[in-house]
Amino acid sequence: MQSRNLVLVVDDDPGMLKGVQRLLRQHAYDPILFSSAEAFKNHADIEEAGCVILDINLKDGSGIELIHRLKADGHSVPVIYMTASVNPAVREAALASGCIAFLTKPFSVQELIEPLKRVVGHPKSGNAL
């Protein structure tokens, strides 16, 4: 069963992981952190998440390719990409993969929380399951 306030966060930058974790907790979301694509792929309950927040450029792979693989395996979960890259081709590939948001680091609290609220609701407002 999907837990709408469960958010999976994948980034190989420990500082970014902790910052996003703190931000999500402040907005009553329940983050689970992954420091690599491999760790994320080994998580058994991806479908339980309300959303995945995913860095595009991971040391052990591409976040976009990771989502394509998940979709090929039958997993469907909303994705918010984050990246330090301003490459238009990367942005185009991310948007073509069906993401709900594409954030360029650094991004504001509102840039992250607004798309998240649109797809999973906001736990503080009672929209969480």
JOTAFEN-V459045 format. One record per residue. RES is the residue in one letter. PSI is psi in whole degrees, 0 to 359 (* if undefined). BURIAL is b if it has 24 or more other ideal C-beta (glycine too) atoms within 12 Angstrom, else e. D_CENTER is the distance of its C-alpha to the mean C-alpha in whole Angstrom. Layout:
RES	PSI	BURIAL	D_CENTER
RES	PSI	BURIAL	D_CENTER
This chain:
M	136	e	19
Q	134	e	15
S	104	b	15
R	339	b	13
N	1	b	12
L	123	b	11
V	125	b	7
L	130	b	6
V	125	b	5
V	117	b	7
D	139	b	9
D	3	b	13
D	109	b	14
P	324	e	15
G	318	e	16
M	318	b	12
L	312	b	11
K	321	e	14
G	315	b	13
V	321	b	10
Q	313	b	11
R	315	e	14
L	314	b	13
L	318	b	11
R	322	e	14
Q	335	e	17
H	19	b	15
A	25	b	16
Y	159	b	12
D	94	b	12
P	144	b	10
I	129	b	10
L	143	b	10
F	132	b	10
S	5	e	12
S	161	b	13
A	321	b	12
E	315	e	15
A	319	b	14
F	315	b	11
K	331	b	13
N	357	e	16
H	124	b	14
A	336	e	16
D	46	e	14
I	321	b	11
E	342	e	13
E	343	e	13
A	146	b	10
G	335	b	10
C	155	b	6
V	130	b	3
I	119	b	1
L	127	b	4
D	140	b	7
I	320	b	10
N	91	b	13
L	153	b	13
K	330	e	16
D	23	e	17
G	176	b	15
S	133	b	13
G	325	b	10
I	314	b	11
E	323	e	14
L	316	b	12
I	321	b	10
H	318	e	14
R	318	e	15
L	316	b	13
K	319	e	15
A	330	e	18
D	3	e	18
G	9	e	18
H	137	b	14
S	113	e	13
V	140	b	9
P	143	b	8
V	135	b	5
I	118	b	5
Y	147	b	6
M	143	b	8
T	156	b	11
A	353	e	15
S	138	e	16
V	20	e	18
N	119	e	19
P	327	e	20
A	323	e	20
V	315	b	16
R	316	e	15
E	316	e	17
A	320	b	16
A	313	b	12
L	323	e	14
A	337	e	16
S	353	b	13
G	21	e	13
C	158	b	9
I	344	b	10
A	150	b	9
F	110	b	10
L	133	b	10
T	126	e	13
K	141	b	14
P	150	e	15
F	162	b	14
S	163	e	15
V	314	e	14
Q	321	e	15
E	329	e	13
L	314	b	10
I	323	b	11
E	308	e	13
P	328	b	11
L	315	b	9
K	325	b	13
R	322	e	14
V	331	b	12
V	356	b	12
G	186	b	15
H	116	e	16
P	324	b	17
K	337	e	20
S	0	e	21
G	9	e	22
N	357	e	19
A	152	e	17
L	*	e	19
